[in-house]
Structures are given as C-alpha cells and as structure tokens.
Amino acid sequence: MSRLVPVRFQPLDLDAMAQAEGRVAIIITEDGKMGPAVRRANRLTRGAVARLVESERFEKVKSGEVISLAWPGGMAAQALDVLILPRRPDQDEARKAGAKLAKLAGGKPVLVMAANQHRTEDLALGLVLRSYDFDVHKTKESDPAGDITIAHNKPDEAEAAFAPLYAVADGVRMTRDLTNEPANVLTTTEFANRLEEMRALGLEVEVLDEDQLAALGMRTLLSVGQGSDSPSKVVVMQWNGGDKDDAPLALVGKGVVFDTGGISLKPAAGMEDMTMDMGGAGVVAGTMRALAKRKAKANVVGLVGLVENMPSGNATRPGDVVKSMKGDTVEIINTDAEGRLVLCDVMWYAQDRFKPVGMIDLATLTGAIIIGLGHENAGVFSNNDTFCDAFLKSAKAEDEGAWRMPLGPKYDDLLKSRIADMKNVGGRAAGSITAAQFLQRFVKEETPWIHLDIAGVASVSAETSYAPKGATGWGVRALSRFVQDNFE
C-alpha cells in the first residue's frame, strides 16, 4: 500500500524555523497582519515578508492563495510559503489551503507555523489528502512524501481534533490504492485478503466463496465471473460500534476487478481504465476502515461483490437467462451491463441477513452518468426523500459532488423482457436511470435505499483539489460524515 503521510503536532517554537528543512509555511490574513511566527520569518529573511505584504502583488491576493519565496535567506528551507487565510476560515477554505501547500511541497517535509490558527485540523487534512502518491509499482526509487509538522499554540488540542480526520484520510488512502491497483495485482483473492487484514482494526470480516454463493442462490453475481479464472467472492465487513440491538446501515459495493465487457467485448481503446471498475467496493472498504479507525459509535455493515468479467468458453452469453437470489429471472442482453447483476444479489442478501436501517450501494455503473454529470458529481438515486436528503447534506458538507437523479415506473417499461422477468439493460435512452430502476427491483419496500453511480468521480484523468490524477477516493468522507451525523 501507499504511505499515509505522518503528521506531528508540536508546540510553537519560533527558533525552529531557521533550521527547518523542506518547506516552511506561515499564515497571513488578507489585511497583512503579522503574528509572531510571521514576524520571525520576516526577520530571518531580512524583511522579505514585509516587502511582499507592501507590494502591489499582495494587494491582489485572494483567500487560500500561496505565494512562495524560494531559497529564503536566513533559513535552511528550500522555500517559505506564505499562505493567505482568514483568521477564521470555513472548513473548505482551510482544507483546500492545506492541499495547495502539499502540492507545492512535492513530497518535501513541511513545517506549518499554525500558531493559534482556526481549523488547523482541516488544514492538516488537506495536506494529507493531497500528499498522496501511488508509486508502489515504480522501480525507480523515489523519496517518500515528507512528514508534516504542525507547530501550534495548543498542540494537544489540535492533534485531538485532527485524529478522527486522520482516520478518514486513511480510509481515503485505502480506497485510492485499491482503485489504482492493476488487475493482475488486485485479483478477487488479493482484494479479499486485503479486507481480511482489517480484522486487526476490530472489524468482523467474512469471505463467502463460490460454493457458499451458489448455495445462497447468488446466480446473477456468479454469472458475471464464470468466464474468469479468478473465483468470485462476497466479503462481509461488520463494524459494531453502536448499541447491540440497533439495526446496521448497509453499504454495498460493486467490485469488478477488471471488466472486459465479457462476450459483449468493450473497444480496445481505453480498456486499461477498467481496473477501476471495482471503485464502489473500494469506497465501501475505505469507509469501513475509516469507521473502525475513528471508533465510530454506530453499527455499519459493508458488503462487496468481487468478480472479474472475462470472455471465455464458459462466459455468460447475451441471451442467457439467469435467476437471481431474490428469485426473479433476468435476460442478459448485454454482458457489459454486469455491475447491476453483481449488486442485485448482494443487496438482497444484505437485506435478508441484516435487516438494515437503510442501504446505500455504490458502483462505477454507467458511462451514461458521465454524459449527464461529467466528473464533478456522482449520480444519486433513492426511494426515500429523507434518507437521500440526509446523504446529500453530508456530501455537500464534505465538498464531494452529488446530484439527485429521477426514478419512475415509466422507466420500468424499458426493462421488459419477452422471455424473462426483466432484461439487464433498457437501451441507450436514460441508461443510468434504467440501471437504477433495475436495482430498485431488489430493494424491499421497507428499506430506505440510495444508489450512487460513481463512474464519473471514482477515477479522473486530471488532478482535483485533493488528489493527483487517478483514483480520488470520492465517497469515503461523505459516507463517514453521513454515519456521524445520522447514526452516532
């Protein structure tokens, strides 16, 4: 796995600035007021900071901007980063400011002279999230990302405030690692092994093999993986941090470790990106890790269906009819619409076994959602307004884009099959909606449910505020916040 950058909180020591290596960050408000740390940096640099504040350049600064003074005289650091930030920034301002510092650091150690800065914990979270680097398969040795040191007037209080955020950052890191891994490394077996390792965090972890899945009747899930040499699995992770008698929240993730499309083969161009088709399972895994590490006072169960969709002499064919665990029959029109076949069985199993207070499934399900929402928002579908609104509130609070999409009985008409209870696709029109309508057929009437189509946000080709290009870890922060705000 990649390295989670260590963060150390220490008492504010102005004398340490001169000898600190890597980069040193000081914080100035937009009006240019200098606190003790800024005044010390100004003396060390023989007035360079004051000249910056008095310059025309500073008159145009905006909150969150960073101005770097390279190789500052009187300091051992490679750069002095002057961060423009209000005394009391909001959460997003502080986090994005930290992310900017991390991007500038480029892996070098960072000393932040935070003093009594408000929301230091959020500043540190931004630093950690943007310091992520997935270089585990590069043979050229690279320096690991440098440690982050936060110098604070009350370091113990700042560290205590940061601890639960650091746990969430570790969950984000795990999700990114899983989503970035190539499929020859992250096989279904390796994925399950990594989840089993989280028993050390206090999670109860079970791995159901193909014989057990067949006995349960998970035929649609098994149909997806039957063309692969990698065995299909379902992994169940339980975190029991709440009252013993409280029903859990269920999180269900699509874990297609590689998706060729099966017999309905995808075009060659871009198929290498299908290593990320397990992104939903990755988010569930990272969220469960975050909840365990921050000792969430809630009961949550995470279930992931792990399969590989490959063409072979044993692969499912277009036109085949398969019976789900629920008992409904599905005509497979397109074997590349496989994620819903995985999810429907796991969702039904989750409801049958755990009787959850609510259920959220996550999947890189449709390219159509990218056409509709781009890479800024996940598609949100739900059968319960209160449940959905609570999640959207949490996603907004964590600055993770999510947009509600419609459901309706008219879309069900597109899933009618001549020979089975339903087809697995509804045609080109409203592709994301008909996929959600398919899943809704496997949601019991009494279960509040949300479907999150994360195809556009799980992995992106350009960097974001908090991540380099590649896997984003979208959803871990929103789901952790959702649990915190509604079930703890």
C-alpha positions as CSV (number, residue, x, y, z in Angstrom):
1,M,0.0,0.0,0.0
2,S,1.0,3.6,-0.4
3,R,2.3,5.6,2.6
4,L,-0.1,7.6,4.7
5,V,2.0,10.8,5.4
6,P,2.7,11.1,9.1
7,V,1.5,14.3,10.8
8,R,3.2,15.5,14.0
9,F,1.9,18.3,16.2
10,Q,4.4,20.2,18.4
11,P,4.5,23.4,20.5
12,L,5.1,26.6,18.6
13,D,8.9,27.1,18.6
14,L,9.9,30.2,16.6
15,D,13.6,29.3,16.8
16,A,12.9,26.0,14.9
17,M,12.0,28.0,11.7
18,A,15.6,28.8,10.8
19,Q,16.8,25.2,10.7
20,A,13.7,23.5,9.3
21,E,14.4,21.7,6.0
22,G,12.0,21.2,3.1
23,R,9.4,24.0,3.2
24,V,8.1,26.3,5.9
25,A,4.6,27.7,5.7
26,I,3.4,30.9,7.5
27,I,-0.1,32.2,7.6
28,I,-1.1,35.8,6.9
29,T,-4.6,37.3,6.7
30,E,-5.6,39.3,3.7
31,D,-5.0,42.6,5.5
32,G,-1.4,41.6,6.0
33,K,-1.3,41.5,9.8
34,M,1.7,39.7,11.1
35,G,1.6,37.4,14.1
36,P,4.7,36.2,16.0
37,A,5.6,33.5,13.5
38,V,5.3,35.8,10.5
39,R,7.4,38.5,12.3
40,R,10.1,35.9,13.0
41,A,10.1,34.8,9.3
42,N,10.3,38.4,8.3
43,R,13.4,39.0,10.5
44,L,15.1,35.8,9.3
45,T,14.5,36.8,5.6
46,R,15.7,40.4,6.3
47,G,12.3,42.0,5.7
48,A,11.3,39.9,2.6
49,V,7.9,39.1,4.0
50,A,7.2,42.8,4.8
51,R,8.2,43.8,1.3
52,L,5.8,41.2,-0.1
53,V,2.9,42.5,2.1
54,E,3.6,46.1,1.0
55,S,3.9,45.2,-2.7
56,E,1.3,45.6,-5.4
57,R,1.2,41.8,-5.7
58,F,-0.2,41.4,-2.3
59,E,-3.0,43.9,-3.0
60,K,-4.5,41.3,-5.4
61,V,-4.2,38.3,-3.2
62,K,-7.2,36.1,-2.5
63,S,-8.0,33.8,0.4
64,G,-6.4,30.4,0.0
65,E,-3.6,31.7,-2.3
66,V,0.0,30.7,-1.6
67,I,3.0,32.9,-2.5
68,S,6.3,31.1,-2.3
69,L,9.7,32.7,-1.6
70,A,12.3,30.3,-2.9
71,W,15.6,29.7,-1.0
72,P,14.8,32.4,1.6
73,G,17.9,34.0,3.0
74,G,18.5,33.2,6.7
75,M,16.6,29.9,6.5
76,A,17.6,26.4,5.7
77,A,14.3,25.7,4.0
78,Q,14.0,25.4,0.2
79,A,11.0,27.7,0.3
80,L,9.0,29.9,2.6
81,D,5.3,29.5,1.6
82,V,3.1,32.5,2.6
83,L,-0.4,31.3,2.9
84,I,-3.2,33.9,2.7
85,L,-6.0,32.7,5.0
86,P,-8.6,34.4,7.2
87,R,-8.3,34.1,10.9
88,R,-11.4,32.0,10.9
89,P,-11.7,30.3,7.5
90,D,-14.5,27.9,6.8
91,Q,-13.8,24.1,6.5
92,D,-13.4,24.1,2.7
93,E,-11.1,27.1,2.7
94,A,-8.8,25.5,5.3
95,R,-8.7,22.1,3.6
96,K,-8.1,23.5,0.1
97,A,-5.3,25.7,1.5
98,G,-3.7,22.7,3.0
99,A,-4.0,20.8,-0.3
100,K,-2.2,23.7,-2.0
101,L,0.7,23.6,0.4
102,A,1.0,19.8,-0.2
103,K,1.0,20.2,-3.9
104,L,3.8,22.8,-3.7
105,A,5.8,20.6,-1.3
106,G,6.1,17.9,-4.0
107,G,7.0,15.3,-1.3
108,K,9.3,17.5,0.7
109,P,8.8,17.9,4.5
110,V,6.5,20.7,5.5
111,L,6.5,22.7,8.7
112,V,3.4,24.8,9.2
113,M,3.6,27.6,11.7
114,A,-0.1,27.4,12.6
115,A,0.2,29.2,16.0
116,N,-3.5,29.7,17.0
117,Q,-5.0,29.4,13.5
118,H,-8.6,28.3,13.5
119,R,-9.4,25.0,11.8
120,T,-5.8,23.7,11.9
121,E,-7.2,20.2,11.8
122,D,-8.8,20.8,8.4
123,L,-5.7,22.5,7.1
124,A,-3.8,19.3,8.1
125,L,-6.4,17.1,6.4
126,G,-5.9,18.9,3.1
127,L,-2.2,18.5,3.4
128,V,-2.5,14.7,4.0
129,L,-5.1,14.1,1.2
130,R,-3.1,16.0,-1.4
131,S,0.2,14.4,-0.4
132,Y,-1.0,11.0,-1.7
133,D,1.2,9.3,-4.3
134,F,0.7,5.9,-5.8
135,D,4.2,4.8,-6.8
136,V,4.4,1.3,-5.4
137,H,5.0,-0.2,-8.9
138,K,7.7,2.2,-10.0
139,T,11.2,0.6,-10.0
140,K,13.0,3.9,-9.8
141,E,13.4,4.8,-6.2
142,S,11.6,7.9,-5.1
143,D,11.7,9.8,-1.8
144,P,8.5,9.1,0.2
145,A,6.4,12.1,0.9
146,G,7.9,14.1,3.6
147,D,6.4,14.3,7.1
148,I,4.1,17.1,8.0
149,T,4.8,19.1,11.2
150,I,2.2,21.4,12.6
151,A,3.5,24.0,15.2
152,H,0.6,25.1,17.3
153,N,0.0,27.0,20.5
154,K,-2.1,24.2,21.8
155,P,-0.7,21.1,20.0
156,D,-2.6,18.5,22.1
157,E,-5.9,20.1,21.4
158,A,-5.1,20.4,17.7
159,E,-4.0,16.8,17.5
160,A,-7.1,15.5,19.2
161,A,-9.3,17.5,16.8
162,F,-7.3,16.0,13.9
163,A,-7.4,12.4,15.0
164,P,-10.8,11.4,13.5
165,L,-10.0,13.3,10.3
166,Y,-6.7,11.4,10.0
167,A,-8.7,8.1,10.3
168,V,-10.9,9.2,7.4
169,A,-7.8,10.2,5.4
170,D,-6.5,6.6,5.9
171,G,-9.8,5.3,4.6
172,V,-9.5,7.6,1.5
173,R,-5.9,6.3,1.0
174,M,-7.1,2.7,1.0
175,T,-9.8,3.4,-1.5
176,R,-7.4,5.2,-3.8
177,D,-4.9,2.3,-3.5
178,L,-7.5,-0.3,-4.4
179,T,-8.8,1.7,-7.3
180,N,-5.4,2.5,-8.7
181,E,-4.1,-1.1,-8.5
182,P,-3.7,-3.1,-11.8
183,A,-5.9,-6.1,-12.2
184,N,-3.0,-8.6,-12.2
185,V,-2.2,-7.5,-8.7
186,L,-5.7,-6.8,-7.3
187,T,-7.3,-10.1,-8.2
188,T,-10.5,-11.1,-6.4
189,T,-8.4,-13.2,-4.0
190,E,-6.0,-10.4,-3.3
191,F,-8.8,-7.9,-2.7
192,A,-10.4,-10.3,-0.2
193,N,-7.1,-10.8,1.5
194,R,-6.7,-7.0,2.0
195,L,-10.1,-6.8,3.5
196,E,-9.4,-9.7,5.9
197,E,-6.4,-7.8,7.2
198,M,-8.8,-5.2,8.6
199,R,-9.8,-7.7,11.3
200,A,-6.8,-6.1,13.2
201,L,-8.8,-2.9,13.4
202,G,-11.8,-4.6,15.1
203,L,-13.9,-5.4,12.0
204,E,-15.6,-8.7,11.7
205,V,-14.7,-10.0,8.2
206,E,-16.2,-13.0,6.4
207,V,-15.3,-14.2,2.9
208,L,-18.0,-16.2,1.1
209,D,-16.6,-18.4,-1.7
210,E,-18.3,-19.7,-4.8
211,D,-19.8,-22.8,-3.2
212,Q,-21.4,-20.7,-0.5
213,L,-22.7,-18.1,-3.0
214,A,-24.2,-20.9,-5.1
215,A,-25.9,-22.3,-2.0
216,L,-27.3,-18.9,-1.3
217,G,-28.7,-18.6,-4.8
218,M,-26.5,-15.7,-6.0
219,R,-26.7,-16.8,-9.6
220,T,-26.6,-13.4,-11.2
221,L,-23.4,-12.5,-9.4
222,L,-21.8,-15.8,-10.3
223,S,-22.8,-15.5,-13.9
224,V,-20.6,-12.4,-14.2
225,G,-17.5,-14.1,-13.0
226,Q,-17.9,-17.6,-14.6
227,G,-15.8,-16.7,-17.6
228,S,-12.8,-15.8,-15.4
229,D,-10.1,-18.0,-13.7
230,S,-10.4,-15.7,-10.7
231,P,-13.0,-17.0,-8.2
232,S,-16.0,-14.8,-7.4
233,K,-16.4,-13.8,-3.7
234,V,-18.5,-11.8,-1.4
235,V,-16.8,-10.1,1.6
236,V,-18.9,-9.0,4.6
237,M,-17.4,-6.5,7.0
238,Q,-19.2,-5.6,10.2
239,W,-18.4,-2.7,12.5
240,N,-20.4,-2.9,15.7
241,G,-19.7,0.4,17.5
242,G,-23.3,1.2,18.3
243,D,-25.9,-0.3,20.6
244,K,-26.2,-4.1,20.3
245,D,-29.8,-4.1,19.3
246,D,-29.6,-1.3,16.7
247,A,-30.0,-2.4,13.1
248,P,-27.0,-1.5,10.9
249,L,-26.6,0.7,8.0
250,A,-25.7,-1.4,5.0
251,L,-23.1,-0.3,2.4
252,V,-22.9,-2.4,-0.8
253,G,-20.1,-2.1,-3.4
254,K,-19.6,-3.3,-6.9
255,G,-16.2,-5.0,-7.1
256,V,-15.5,-5.9,-10.7
257,V,-11.7,-6.1,-10.5
258,F,-11.5,-5.9,-14.3
259,D,-14.2,-5.5,-16.9
260,T,-13.6,-6.6,-20.4
261,G,-17.3,-6.4,-21.1
262,G,-17.4,-10.2,-21.4
263,I,-18.8,-11.6,-24.6
264,S,-20.1,-8.1,-25.3
265,L,-16.5,-7.0,-25.5
266,K,-15.5,-3.4,-25.0
267,P,-13.4,-1.5,-27.5
268,A,-9.7,-1.8,-27.0
269,A,-9.1,1.9,-26.6
270,G,-9.3,2.8,-23.0
271,M,-10.0,-0.7,-21.7
272,E,-6.9,-0.3,-19.5
273,D,-9.0,2.0,-17.3
274,M,-11.3,-0.8,-16.4
275,T,-9.1,-1.7,-13.5
276,M,-11.1,1.0,-11.7
277,D,-14.4,-0.9,-12.1
278,M,-14.2,-2.1,-8.5
279,G,-14.4,1.5,-7.3
280,G,-17.7,1.0,-5.5
281,A,-16.2,-1.8,-3.5
282,G,-13.1,0.3,-2.9
283,V,-15.2,3.1,-1.4
284,V,-17.1,0.6,0.9
285,A,-13.7,-0.8,2.0
286,G,-12.2,2.6,2.7
287,T,-15.3,3.7,4.6
288,M,-15.3,0.7,6.8
289,R,-11.6,1.3,7.5
290,A,-12.3,4.9,8.4
291,L,-15.2,4.0,10.7
292,A,-13.1,1.4,12.5
293,K,-10.1,3.6,12.9
294,R,-12.1,6.5,14.3
295,K,-14.1,4.1,16.5
296,A,-17.5,5.2,15.2
297,K,-20.3,4.8,17.6
298,A,-22.6,3.1,15.0
299,N,-23.4,-0.3,13.5
300,V,-22.4,-0.5,9.9
301,V,-22.1,-3.5,7.6
302,G,-20.1,-3.3,4.4
303,L,-20.6,-5.9,1.7
304,V,-18.7,-6.2,-1.6
305,G,-19.2,-8.5,-4.5
306,L,-15.8,-9.3,-6.1
307,V,-15.8,-10.7,-9.6
308,E,-13.9,-10.4,-12.9
309,N,-15.8,-10.1,-16.2
310,M,-13.9,-12.0,-18.8
311,P,-14.8,-13.7,-22.2
312,S,-14.1,-17.4,-22.4
313,G,-15.8,-20.6,-23.4
314,N,-17.6,-20.6,-20.1
315,A,-18.6,-17.0,-20.1
316,T,-22.2,-15.9,-19.9
317,R,-23.7,-15.2,-23.4
318,P,-26.1,-12.5,-24.5
319,G,-29.5,-14.1,-24.5
320,D,-28.9,-16.2,-21.4
321,V,-31.5,-16.2,-18.7
322,V,-30.3,-16.2,-15.0
323,K,-32.3,-16.4,-11.8
324,S,-31.3,-14.0,-9.0
325,M,-31.1,-14.7,-5.3
326,K,-34.5,-13.0,-4.9
327,G,-36.0,-15.4,-7.4
328,D,-36.6,-13.0,-10.4
329,T,-35.2,-14.1,-13.7
330,V,-33.0,-11.8,-15.8
331,E,-32.4,-12.0,-19.6
332,I,-28.8,-11.0,-20.2
333,I,-29.0,-8.7,-23.2
334,N,-25.5,-7.2,-22.8
335,T,-22.8,-8.8,-20.7
336,D,-21.1,-5.4,-20.3
337,A,-24.0,-4.4,-18.0
338,E,-22.6,-6.6,-15.4
339,G,-22.4,-4.4,-12.3
340,R,-26.1,-4.5,-11.6
341,L,-26.0,-8.3,-11.8
342,V,-23.4,-8.3,-9.0
343,L,-25.2,-5.7,-6.9
344,C,-28.7,-7.1,-7.0
345,D,-27.7,-10.4,-5.4
346,V,-25.5,-8.7,-2.7
347,M,-28.3,-6.1,-2.0
348,W,-30.9,-8.8,-1.5
349,Y,-28.5,-10.8,0.8
350,A,-27.8,-7.7,2.8
351,Q,-31.5,-7.1,3.4
352,D,-32.3,-10.7,4.1
353,R,-29.5,-11.2,6.6
354,F,-29.1,-7.9,8.4
355,K,-32.5,-6.1,8.1
356,P,-30.6,-2.8,7.7
357,V,-32.0,0.6,8.8
358,G,-31.0,1.8,5.4
359,M,-28.9,0.7,2.4
360,I,-26.5,2.5,0.1
361,D,-25.0,0.8,-2.9
362,L,-22.0,2.3,-4.8
363,A,-20.9,1.4,-8.3
364,T,-19.0,2.6,-11.3
365,L,-22.1,1.6,-13.1
366,T,-22.7,3.5,-16.3
367,G,-20.9,5.7,-18.8
368,A,-24.2,7.5,-19.2
369,I,-23.9,9.2,-15.8
370,I,-20.6,10.8,-17.1
371,I,-22.5,12.2,-20.1
372,G,-25.1,13.6,-17.7
373,L,-23.0,14.9,-14.9
374,G,-19.4,14.8,-16.1
375,H,-16.7,14.3,-13.5
376,E,-18.0,16.8,-10.9
377,N,-20.9,14.8,-9.4
378,A,-21.9,11.3,-8.6
379,G,-25.5,10.3,-9.6
380,V,-27.8,9.8,-6.7
381,F,-31.0,7.7,-6.9
382,S,-33.2,7.0,-4.0
383,N,-36.6,5.7,-2.9
384,N,-36.7,7.8,0.3
385,D,-36.5,11.6,0.3
386,T,-35.5,11.9,4.0
387,F,-32.7,9.3,3.7
388,C,-31.5,10.9,0.4
389,D,-31.6,14.5,1.7
390,A,-29.5,13.5,4.7
391,F,-26.8,11.9,2.5
392,L,-26.8,14.9,0.1
393,K,-26.3,17.2,3.1
394,S,-23.3,15.1,4.2
395,A,-21.8,15.0,0.8
396,K,-22.1,18.8,0.5
397,A,-20.6,19.3,3.9
398,E,-17.6,17.3,2.7
399,D,-17.4,19.0,-0.7
400,E,-18.0,15.8,-2.6
401,G,-20.2,16.4,-5.6
402,A,-23.5,14.5,-5.7
403,W,-26.6,15.2,-7.7
404,R,-30.0,13.5,-7.4
405,M,-31.5,11.9,-10.4
406,P,-35.1,10.7,-11.1
407,L,-36.7,7.4,-10.8
408,G,-40.2,6.4,-12.0
409,P,-42.4,3.5,-13.1
410,K,-42.3,4.6,-16.8
411,Y,-38.6,3.7,-16.9
412,D,-39.5,0.1,-15.9
413,D,-41.2,-0.4,-19.3
414,L,-37.8,-0.2,-20.9
415,L,-36.6,-3.3,-18.9
416,K,-39.4,-5.6,-20.0
417,S,-38.3,-8.9,-21.4
418,R,-40.1,-11.2,-23.8
419,I,-38.8,-14.4,-22.1
420,A,-37.9,-13.4,-18.5
421,D,-39.0,-11.2,-15.7
422,M,-36.7,-8.4,-16.9
423,K,-33.8,-7.5,-19.1
424,N,-30.5,-6.3,-17.7
425,V,-30.4,-3.2,-19.9
426,G,-33.1,-0.8,-21.2
427,G,-31.4,0.6,-24.3
428,R,-29.5,3.8,-24.9
429,A,-32.0,6.3,-23.5
430,A,-31.8,7.1,-19.8
431,G,-29.1,4.5,-19.3
432,S,-28.2,5.5,-15.8
433,I,-31.8,5.7,-14.7
434,T,-32.8,2.3,-16.1
435,A,-29.8,0.8,-14.3
436,A,-31.1,2.3,-11.1
437,Q,-34.6,1.1,-11.9
438,F,-33.2,-2.4,-12.3
439,L,-31.5,-2.2,-8.9
440,Q,-34.7,-0.8,-7.2
441,R,-36.5,-4.1,-8.0
442,F,-34.2,-5.7,-5.5
443,V,-34.9,-3.2,-2.7
444,K,-37.5,-4.3,-0.2
445,E,-40.4,-1.9,0.3
446,E,-39.4,-1.1,3.9
447,T,-35.7,-0.4,3.1
448,P,-34.6,3.2,2.6
449,W,-32.2,3.0,-0.2
450,I,-29.7,5.1,-2.2
451,H,-27.9,4.1,-5.3
452,L,-24.7,6.1,-6.1
453,D,-23.4,5.8,-9.6
454,I,-19.8,6.9,-9.2
455,A,-18.5,6.2,-12.7
456,G,-17.5,9.8,-13.3
457,V,-15.9,10.6,-9.9
458,A,-14.1,7.4,-8.8
459,S,-11.1,8.0,-11.0
460,V,-10.3,11.0,-13.2
461,S,-7.7,12.0,-15.8
462,A,-7.0,15.4,-14.2
463,E,-6.0,16.3,-10.7
464,T,-8.6,17.5,-8.3
465,S,-8.3,19.8,-5.3
466,Y,-7.4,17.0,-3.0
467,A,-5.9,14.3,-5.2
468,P,-3.5,13.8,-8.1
469,K,-5.0,12.3,-11.3
470,G,-6.2,8.8,-10.9
471,A,-8.3,7.5,-8.1
472,T,-10.0,10.2,-6.0
473,G,-11.4,8.2,-3.0
474,W,-14.7,10.0,-3.6
475,G,-17.3,9.0,-1.1
476,V,-15.3,8.0,1.9
477,R,-15.5,11.4,3.5
478,A,-19.2,11.8,2.6
479,L,-20.2,8.4,4.0
480,S,-18.2,8.8,7.2
481,R,-19.9,12.2,7.7
482,F,-23.3,10.6,6.9
483,V,-22.8,8.0,9.6
484,Q,-21.5,10.6,12.1
485,D,-24.4,12.9,11.5
486,N,-27.2,10.4,11.4
487,F,-26.3,7.2,13.3
488,E,-23.9,8.2,16.1
